[in-house]
Amino acid sequence: MISRKLKSAYYALLSKPMQFNAFFYRSFMAPTRGTAKVQLGPGQKNYLQGWINVDANLFTAKHDVWADIRHKLPFRNNSIDVFYSHHVIEHLPDVLLPYHFQEMFRCLKPNGIIRVGGPHGDNAAAKLIEGDAGWFPDWPDKRNSAGGRFVNFIFCRGEHLTILTFSYLSEIARQVGFRNVRLCKPAIETHHPCVIDMNILGGKEWERTPDCPHTLIIEAEKSSS
């Protein structure tokens, strides 16, 4: 795991070039017609063919657009059909979440969709209360207790900067204008099969405990008006 100090240095050094690259892409290359699907933060292994993949990692991530999603997204108003974000937003500071959702809302076409997932704070809290240490992955630090593994899961040695729960994400989404905020079962369920193909996303969202998933996934819609 790359240290936060090294990551901070990376962003401090390359923040301005990333912002310029995002501005250039948004001004001259961003889609203006046809269907446009965007994945935020594909990392090294989760590149989606046929989607526009946006990532800040210049060296190891596979991406189509080099941009920092903490800032303005590199797309024009009302130009994107769907945003997909899987285990990305928990790495954003809590205070940036409303801005990030507002940016997705800005870029989406009327009736556009978001599908957003991250560590399931609701299920983690329930399993902590039950004392079920086996539900939690034993990573990144070796801990045996439910409490110790809960800390691993929620904060991931400081990599995760917020706790994601359904009520919290619903509140943020509705505040910026999204409607029909709904919970989805990872890997098997979408409320928008016309734009979200679970045959493509299913493997990425695989769960070892599907009855009590580790990933919280919501979908929401931008109003047509």
Secondary structure as UniProt FT lines:
FT   HELIX           4..28
FT   STRAND          37..40
FT   TURN            43..45
FT   TURN            49..50
FT   STRAND          52..55
FT   STRAND          65..66
FT   TURN            69..70
FT   TURN            77..78
FT   STRAND          80..86
FT   HELIX           89..91
FT   HELIX           94..96
FT   HELIX           97..107
FT   STRAND          108..119
FT   HELIX           121..130
FT   HELIX           133..135
FT   HELIX           146..155
FT   HELIX           156..158
FT   HELIX           166..176
FT   STRAND          178..184
FT   TURN            186..188
FT   TURN            193..195
FT   HELIX           198..201
FT   TURN            202..205
FT   TURN            210..211
FT   STRAND          215..222
//
